[in-house]
């Protein structure tokens, strides 16, 4: 029996690039005789004709399933929707813009066959914009500090995972999924394989500064309490600095300033502004955690499916 490979592709503004990505998958998998494959395309409420393209691809090929989300939930929610509709023994996630080389999927599969649970593509030279590269660097630092990612492990949107890892990931039913955090808490048996990174074939990246900030904040508040611990340490540090500065002020007033001279107003105001800012920051952080707990308690969905198309539509559509 052939091993089934499932490709999950979140789609946004990709009506021009998606057919090429599918053709590349078909060419690569056609050369791998021991494998069958399926493709799950998740339209994240793209404002262009992406879902029409997906429906056309579903009419042409009987192993493609299209999922249309009711609104834009973000890349990670789209991936979770795809995960709940795959049947493969190995699941491969890649981008819809052609920058992640679908014709090198065999390298990721080989890493799985060598014993890894998850295989991430690592690029020798990236062809993202400077802004996107900066965002990737910040994400790298954040996942290493907040989520315990090994320093030598490179994380990208192009990866392959064993079925049991995906099954563990879809057990997470709360709002604000963060796929990297779900992978890192599921297994430590993760490796990199080097693949080519291409120039974007059409359009521009859908990631704005606001979306990147939201993604980072989601990552470290959903899967780590380290921000709260950092806030606690920062609060203790500010208190210690304030205490020491108070002692310094007393000593200075007694031994170095002449009687009747009023001093220190600027320094006092600076300390008050600094302490007030720190307190507001910490209260905002705690509020963010509490807000996310409140939203989760109200069963806010990861995604809502408007429509599923394809010749092999699955009956279950968990996550709605």
N, C-alpha and C positions, 0 to 999 in steps of 0.2 A: 504493500500500500504506500502511496506517495505521501510525503510529509506536506501538510498544508501550511503555506505561508500567508499571513494576513497583512496587507498594507493598509495603514490608516493615515489619511491625508486631510488635515483641516484646511478648508478652502476659503479664501477671501480675496476678492478682486483678481481672480485667476482664470477668467474665461479664455484668455489668450494663451496661457501657458499650460493649462491642465491637460489638454489633449497630448501635448508633447511628453509630459511626464508619464501618462498612461502608456503611450507607445514605447517609451523607454523601458518601463516595467515589463511589458509584453515581450520585448526583444530579449531582455536579460533572462526572464523566467522560461522563455521558450528554449533556451540553451541548457537549462538545468532539468534533465530528464526525470530525476527522482523527486521532483517537487511539483505540487499543484499550488495555485495561489488564488486569492480573492482580494478585492480592493474595496475599502469602505471610504467614501468621500463625504466629508461633513461640511456642508455649506454654513458658515457662521454668519448668516443673514447678510450676505454680500449685496451691496447696492447695485451691482452691475448684473450681467447675464450669466453669472457663474452657475447658478442652479439649472438654468436651461442647458448649459453645456454639460452638466452632470447628468441630466435626464437623457440627453442625446447619447452620451457614453454608455449609460445603462441600457439603452435600446440596442446599441451596437454589440455589447459584450454581456454575456450572461453571468459573469463572475464579478460584476461591479454592483455595489449597493450605494445609493445616494441618500443622504440624510439632510433635511433642510431644517435648521433651527429657527425658532419663531422670532428671535432677536439676537443681537450680537452679544454673546456670552464670553468671548475671548478664546484664545487658542487652546488653553488647557482644558476648559470645559468642553470644547469641541472634540479634543482627544478622548476625554472620558466618555462622551457619547459614542464615539467610534469603538472604544474598547468593549462597550457593552453589546456590540453587534458583530463581533468577530468570532470565528470558529477555529482559527489556526493554532498549530502547536508553537509557532514562532510568530510574533507580531512585530512588524517594522513600521516605524513612524518617520515620515519625511515631509518636507515642505512642498507647497504647490507651485512654487515659482521657478523650478528647474535648477536652483542653485545647489541643492543637495543631489548628488548624482545617483539616480535610480539604477543605472547600469552597474553600479558598484555594490549593490545590495548583497551580492555573493560574499563580499568580504565580511559583512556583519554576520551573515549566516554561518560562515566558517568559524568566526569567533565563538558563536553559540555552540557549535559542534565540538569545539575544543574544550568545552566545559564551563564557559562563562554563563552567568544568568542574564546579564545585560551587557550589551556591547554598544558603546557610543562612538560615532564617527569623530575623528580628529582631523582638522584641516591643516595641511602644511602651510598654506597661504590663504587667508580669508579674503573674499571679495565683497565684503559688506562696506557700507559707507563708514566714514569716521565716527559718526554719531552712534551707529549700531555697534561698531567695535568697542566704543567706550562703554556702551550699555552692557555688552557681553562681559567686559572686564569687571564692571561693578557687580554683575550677577555672579561671576566667578568668586570674587572676594566674599560676597554675602553668603553664598552657599557653603563656602569653606569655614567661615566663622560661625554662622548661625546653625547650619545643618550638619556640620561635621564631615563635609566632603573631603576625601583625601586630596592633598595638595597636587599630586601628580595626575589626578584624574581630570580629564577634559570633558565638560558637559556641553552637548549640542542638541539641536532639535531633530537630528537624524540618529536614530538608535533602534536596536532590536532587543526584544525581551522574550524570555521563555513564558509559556502560558501561565505557569503558577504565579509569576510576578504580576502579570496583568490581572489575574483573578484576585490577588491580594489588593491591588490598586483600586479595583472597582468596588471593593468593600467600603471604601470611603464614600459616604453619601451626603456629606455636608456641603454647604455652599463654599465657594472659593477654593476649588481644587488647585493643587500645585504639583504637577507631575514629577518634577525633579525631587521634591520632598518625599513623594510617595515611593519613588524608586529607591531612594537612599534609606528609607526605613524598612524596605522589604528585603533587601539583600546587600551584602558587601562584596559579593563576587561579581565585580564590574570591571571591564577592561576597555581599552581604546583600540581602534584600528584606524589607520590613516587612509583618508580618501581625498579626492579632489574637490575643491570648492570653486564654483563657477560664478561668472558675472550674472546678475539678474537679467533674465531674458526680456521682461517687459514690466512696466509699471514701477512703483516705488514701494518700499516697505510699509506695512500697515502699522508698525510700532511707532507711536509718538512718545514724547517725553512723559506725558501723563500716563499712558498705558504702561510704559516701562516702570515708572514709580509705583503704580498700582500693583504690578506684578511682583516687584521686590517686596513691597510692604506685605502683600499676601503671603509670600514665601516665608518670611521670618515671623509673622504672627500666627500662621496656621500650623506650623510644625516645630516651633521652638519657643521656649520660655526665656531664652537668653536675653532678649531685649528688656524684659522685666528685671532680670538680675543685673544687667548693665545699668538700668535706671536706679536700682537700689545702691549699687556701688557708687554711682555718680552722686546720688543724694548724700551718701555718707562722706564722700570726698568734699563736697561743697560745704557740708556742716563742719568738717574738720578745718577747712580753709577759713571759714567764717569765724570759728572759735580762735584760731591762731591769729587772725587779723585783729580780732577784738583785743587780745592780749597785747599785741604790738601797738595798737592805738592807745591803750591805757599807759603803757610804758613810755611811749613817745610824749603823751600829754604831761605826764608827771615829771619826766627828766629832761625833756628837750624843748618844750614850748613855754614861752613866758606866760605868767598868770593873766587871765582875762582875754587871751587871744583865741578866737573861734576858728578852728581848722577842721579839715576832713570832710567838708560837705560834698565835694565832687567825688571823693572816694566812697563815701557812704551811698550816694546815689548810684554809682557804678555797681556796688555790691548788691543793692536792692534790685536794680534792673536785671543783673545777672541771675540772682537767686529767683526772682519772679519768673524769668524766662525758663529756668530749669524746672521749676515747679509746674508751669503750664505744659512744658514738654512731657514731663512724666505723667501728669494727669491725662494728657491727650493720648499717650501710649496705653495707659490702663483703660481709658475709654474705648480705644480701638479694639482691645481684646474683649471688653464687655459687649460692645456693639456687634462684633462677629458672633459671640455666643448667643446674643439675642436673636440675630438673624437665623442662626442655625436652629435654635429652639423653635422658631416659627416655620421650620421646614422649607426655607427658601431653596428652590431647585438649582442644581448645577447647570441645567439647561432645560429647554422645553422644545420638543420636536413638533414641528408643524406638519411635516410630510416625510414619508420614506418611499423611495422608488427603487426599482430594480427587479430583476427576475427571481431573485432569491431573498425576498424581504423576510426578515425575522419577525416573529410575533411579539417577542418581548421588547419593550422599549424603556427599561428602567432608567430612572433619573429624571423623568418628567415631574 
